[in-house]
């Protein structure tokens, strides 16, 4: 068990180091969305719907691209501090999209869920989550 945990940690830290130096590709399988209501509270997440897309993180160009029908391009303005606990690992990016809107993108690995990965794109009024794999 210890060797498996060590392997997972090394792979994760390898992802963190790779982000700054090369392009990492993820495939998506589904997407869900939530938005704030008129009272400023977050609504429930929508049901996941199929979404077969590619997400690329390019550390050399400081760019994240979601290849959806309307291609979404995010300029990485800051690489956040990686956090990890027994449940999850989070790699954060502070970004600006191609419309000039600020957002935070998180790559989260759910350790206790067989290392399931998700990509969150969080704006102040709306959030998207993609189930991803590589």
Secondary structure by P-SEA (a helix, b strand, c coil): caaaaaaaaaaaaaaaaaaacbbbbbbbcccccccccccccccccccccccbbbbbbbccccccccccccbbbbbbccccbbbbcccbbbbbbbcccccbbbbbbbbcccccccbbbbbbbccccbbbbbbccc
